[in-house]
Amino acid sequence: MLEIGSAAPDFTLPDQNGVNHTLSDYRGRKVILYFYPKDNTAGCTKQACGFAERYPQIIDKGAVVLGVSKDSIKSHKNFETKQNLPFTLLSDPEHTVIESYGAWQEKKNYGKISMGTVRTTYLIDEQGIITNAVGKAKAADNPQQMLEML
């Protein structure tokens, strides 16, 4: 995890429509940057829909939501369409940004150890500084938790 009070590393990644987004383009707005394991899985769908449900309140508080996973642009587009998501999903298939934010970690699943994305969320202020961070976030609780941090 990156330290609260440190500058959020800048990056450029494509969204679900293939359009590149750079974190520094969002200066002047708060950013909820969340990393999640996989599109269209139970936990990730619950988390994404939670952010979608709260998105009008998030926008009212001057923030945007950016979701990042290693899924493809096509997978993100399908996820966005199926769940009617109003925010941006970014594709990081090489998990470069996921790693730079400390969300690529060792995971255990049915006794098998592998590397993967651990659900991690950052709140970044208008100047690009990390003001809050949640590691091993709970999918159902994370959207409300982040809204309250705004």
Secondary structure, DSSP 4 states (H G I P E B T S, - for coil): -PPTTSBPPP-EEEBTTS-EEEGGGGTTSEEEEEE-S-TTSHHHHHHHHHHHHHHHHHHHTTEEEEEEESS-HHHHHHHHHHHT--SEEEE-TT-HHHHHTT-EEEEEETTEEEEEE--EEEEE-TTSBEEEEESS--TTTHHHHHHHH-
